[in-house]
Amino acid sequence: MRDAILAAVHSGDIEELRVAVEWNELRPHVGEEDVDDLISYWKRISGDGEGREILAVLGEILDCGYVALPIGNDVENNLVYVWPALAEADLTKLTPQQEVALYRLVSPAQVKAMREAKRWQWWRLAIGADGTWHAFHKAE
């Protein structure tokens, strides 16, 4: 799934994400319950209106490293991989390298707001060990 998402990122065409979306039995969670067409939704919320901002975000967070979370009872497939790993980190206790990674993703004002809120407030992507694309949404 990660490779399919990255292929869409590298193509520059948000329509290429349709392949990854259609691989899932269920639609990935995007933060809004009644989204019929994810591609149209991502185009609509993208700053450029074409979805390229969304592709850029996906590329940036996939480049930033992940954390594997054990969720569920299936011993072989209970891991869910979350990008960026920073989405699960204590933002008040980052290493210098993690802080640089954070500033590559968001502005200093956003970093300050997240630290004050004591939680991640930007995009996160979750893919299961079985390849299921669980979520891609902006945490606010």
Secondary structure as the mmCIF struct_conf table of DSSP 4:
data_model
#
loop_
_struct_conf.conf_type_id
_struct_conf.id
_struct_conf.beg_label_comp_id
_struct_conf.beg_label_asym_id
_struct_conf.beg_label_seq_id
_struct_conf.end_label_comp_id
_struct_conf.end_label_asym_id
_struct_conf.end_label_seq_id
HELX_RH_AL_P HELX_RH_AL_P1 ARG A 2 SER A 11
TURN_TY1_P TURN_TY1_P1 GLY A 12 GLY A 12
HELX_RH_3T_P HELX_RH_3T_P1 ILE A 14 GLU A 16
HELX_RH_AL_P HELX_RH_AL_P2 LEU A 17 TRP A 23
BEND BEND1 ASN A 24 LEU A 26
HELX_LH_PP_P HELX_LH_PP_P1 ARG A 27 PRO A 28
STRN STRN1 HIS A 29 HIS A 29
BEND BEND2 GLY A 31 GLY A 31
TURN_TY1_P TURN_TY1_P2 GLU A 33 ASP A 34
BEND BEND3 ASP A 36 ASP A 36
HELX_RH_AL_P HELX_RH_AL_P3 LEU A 38 ILE A 45
BEND BEND4 SER A 46 SER A 46
TURN_TY1_P TURN_TY1_P3 GLY A 47 ASP A 48
BEND BEND5 GLY A 49 GLY A 51
HELX_RH_AL_P HELX_RH_AL_P4 ARG A 52 LEU A 62
TURN_TY1_P TURN_TY1_P4 ASP A 63 ASP A 63
BEND BEND6 CYS A 64 CYS A 64
STRN STRN2 VAL A 67 PRO A 70
BEND BEND7 GLY A 72 ASN A 73
TURN_TY1_P TURN_TY1_P5 VAL A 75 ASN A 77
STRN STRN3 LEU A 79 TRP A 83
BEND BEND8 PRO A 84 PRO A 84
HELX_RH_3T_P HELX_RH_3T_P2 ALA A 85 GLU A 88
BEND BEND9 ALA A 89 ALA A 89
TURN_TY1_P TURN_TY1_P6 LEU A 91 THR A 92
BEND BEND10 LYS A 93 LYS A 93
HELX_RH_AL_P HELX_RH_AL_P5 PRO A 96 LEU A 105
BEND BEND11 VAL A 106 VAL A 106
HELX_RH_AL_P HELX_RH_AL_P6 PRO A 108 ALA A 117
TURN_TY1_P TURN_TY1_P7 LYS A 118 LYS A 118
BEND BEND12 ARG A 119 ARG A 119
BEND BEND13 TRP A 122 TRP A 122
STRN STRN4 TRP A 123 GLY A 128
TURN_TY1_P TURN_TY1_P8 ALA A 129 ASP A 130
BEND BEND14 GLY A 131 GLY A 131
STRN STRN5 TRP A 133 LYS A 138
#
